[in-house]
């Protein structure tokens, strides 16, 4: 006998796997934290991406009206409390890549993948390159699904559908799905929050990396340019970590909240998703990073969602072939995903930051790399921007006419004070203030 | 684990060695032409054709192509992106990538498509032979061994094994390091996919610290906790033991193997299973639970059965609570299940189990649970309690330094007094030895100086602490993390050169052991004796007989057969209630043991298909309906004639991972066979493919096979599906979890007949087996191709096919024994040689191109 989530009474769901899962993190710690670097004059901007795979039922996503008076469609219902911050954006096209790997790769890069693992730098990384100069982590890439196993995905390596974040045209960034590991990235693995111990560890790490950099110089000697890319990639990654360590050392006197480390990956999707969102909020609030990229599922995700009555795997379900029951189910799934995002935004709104809230100073992009999952349609992508009131006027539905989605990425970069001229197949910034 | 003697390998080596002596490597090689850049659309073709075939010999081939192929495969139509009218069939060697595609399709007679006129078998084979001969001839005079990246990062499995062999430490890499990405053929040791992100560097630093501490036997700076989950979603007979490590007369529970890093006290605690309301299951009656260490009982508790306050009503929907006292009891009474014991360092078994009771109350029948279902209620206080997890915390009060195998291996000297220079000398000795093994080559004084510098930096906390810091440095060095192969200064640009013995030793050990070379192999390489054929063959033989060669099964077979995906399958629990964790593990183990057996016994590759035996334990035997097999140990069973099993195709693992959660999929099975056994993978399907109708004509319940008829009726579908579906039909005698069946999901009798487009027909597993054996060259070449890709760590390119054919020909003389195939690979040009970078520094095919575009 199933009891649906809705009729579960008063108890919190699971006490966790072994050690506390620290759910919910925030209620415990909001009073304890002091806001850090912000002043009213120049609030720090945050950027987040939330990605859902296998497309969205466009008929239940796209509002009919454009402009300011649009109705909240079924999938977007849970966004009601934050609608004055949201922009629904229609009519933008992807880069024309193939299937699911194309959808994932081009979402933040605007690059159509031809062969092999060659895409382009993604917008989150370009923004992180700037904002990361002041934070310990330049960005956080998170996911819920683990990486795929062996075999290929749509004819390409599955690596391409497991991530949407690219450091460069050849370096894709792995997305972490274990909250315990994410926690370690944020707070270190010293097992203690004692700052003296942490600082000592940081110094040791830095001396190791300094020494390693010298070894690399030896290795690089006499190599042709064609030979170097891997070792250069290694060197850049090492330098990245060194910078992080340096900032961590500078900021090591800062008080960090006492939160218990999650024990591992929670058993249900709901807990896992909430925990990952809480970690992102924690990262923003402690200013450990200003860029987060989160895949709520990887492309081709085979996950089932029995907690909302969906027993067919996500990917086959998205190929509904017009079956009304399947369409209803996939729509329910899309709605479910949005609801997590909406509660995250609520929490951001309730978290003080400088002179306002975290939501006031953040910009989010929510969407999918394909519209109709059934036909792998890469046109008219389902996209939503949620931003603080100083970024763009919200509560509007903008309809464009086939412009590349990469144009939107340029606009976003502009709003994040990282002006970029081109990205992938972009043709210039979109003007988000105009109503069409 | 099945470990057999050297006898098999000894015998076959002599035969093979003769063959190898006759096959000499080209001594002077120069390939002035462009290396095969088969990734680009048009390959720049140099005028280096070999002696052109006489027009006479080529004429019938041209005529054949013109008659049967060119109608679709011409410049204008370019069907399948292939034109066969323009390439010159008298100069086959000039365009191998075109002709290899023809060879591959004709190997299975997959072209022309069904319904089109086709030549007779003899002519078709004559064309294939002609093409192969010509391509191979051209390749022989201009061999192209290809080029693996200069820096080839160790993947996670290799890192784990390297740490094990270097320091005798068992690193839990699954939690220490992120997963690696596989290439599109599913191999995760491909150099071009093994990138280095900043996250990875962070994790390497963290892992190095943890591993070094354990190696030195130091207590790490604090107490850590390891949690072991019980398999809880198991619909097995709950009364049975989960493990043979638990004593008779016990029920349920968990037994795990845990490595205790140092001599100290550790706390073992147990958490019992709860239902969706957080109530501990089985609270109504007392049960006895015991904790064991290496089989010795260290503690025993009675849990449950203490009625306190008023319980909540049974079967409630959560709106009627019990009294607060009862609620507190029933959610916390396992808090006392902990014991602190002194344990000596090492890997030990920790077991927790209940004492079984002779009678079992019936209780309310519960629905089966699996990982994918979220059954929230299980409010049966009269049921049996179960263990949810065991936690091991520690170390507490670590008493000095423990004597562990890793310390004994590491500390080849000990400083006797506090004489600083004597100490530094001892440290130098220790670190030089570790570095040599870690970097897989003799180390320079400068490199050892660096390490001694780190030793001195850490010396403040003791000699051991200094060594520990230096170990961290070694484990983060690029010379450890990467295999480095540099073009020698003497190599002409674009020319093929023989790699050094040290590089050859690394390639060999990472191929056969997924790990670093051992001291003996390293020594042979340092003395530059590895290149001698007899020495090389002897080392291969030694390495294959070593237990470490099981890495070949885990990593190669695991990925070639996509066996790792078995961890992710989720058969629907209503359709297949008997599928659980124990069955999943048993299935995987069966295939691993089977492949390992054929490898160690040096059987023929064909036996992978034809074997009439396998390896099962009690759970799997029940699944296959083999009588009289009990317990969790695996043993060999022989199938008799009537049993429809034997070989890879009859194994539950592969049958399950090629099915959907609720039903079989002849398409997935056919695709698996085409891809992994016959080397002819179908292209990905177009997106707008109409879904499989749930029912047949007129709404009748129809079997999957009937519903797939569309594939054959519809011409655009049939090109790919006509060769694919029949292979899956033949396996319809097995359901979606590999059980034998006579009736399909729709209730109709199973029809396991398949007809290949060539007209070949077969039925059932036996028929499919014969069919594949009828194309044994395709099968063997496919295995060789996969094994070669794995051995090299790069994708197979067009120019590798002559090598593959050569290995196949030579292995044929020993009926395709594993040893011949492995030796064939190890002595091949791609394995022993490398193409130097061309003069303009462009990337060679097989290596990721440098960055282009973007804003950085």
Interface residues (C-beta under 8 A of the other chain):
Chain A: X1 X2 X3 X7 X8 X9 X10 X11 X13 X14 X15 X17 X18 X19 X98 X99 X111 X115 X116 X117 X118 X120 X121 X126 X129 X138 X141 X146 X147 X149 X150 X151 X152 X153 X154 X155 X156 X157 X158 X159 X162 X167 X168 X169 X170 X171 X172 X173 X174 X176 X178 X181 X184 X185 X189 X190 X191 X192 X197 X201 X204 X205 X207 X208 X209 X211 X212 X214 X215 X216 X219 X222 X223 X224 X225 X226 X227 X228 X229 X230 X231 X233 X234 X237 X238 X240 X241 X244 X263 X264 X268 X302 X304 X306 X307 X311 X313 X316 X319 X320 X321 X323 X374 X375 X376 X420 X421 X422 X423
Chain B: X39 X149 X150 X151 X153 X175 X178 X179 X181 X182 X183 X184 X185 X186 X187 X188 X191 X192 X193 X195 X196 X197 X198 X199 X200 X201 X202 X205 X206 X208 X209 X220 X221 X222 X223 X224 X225 X227 X229 X271 X274 X276 X277 X278 X317 X318 X319 X367 X372 X373 X374 X375 X376 X377 X389 X391 X447 X450 X453 X454 X457 X469 X472 X473 X476 X477 X478 X479 X481 X482 X484 X486 X487 X489 X558 X559 X562 X564 X565 X567 X568 X570 X572 X660 X661 X683 X684 X687 X688 X689 X690 X691 X837 X838 X841 X842 X843 X844 X847 X848 X849 X850 X851 X852 X853 X854 X855 X856
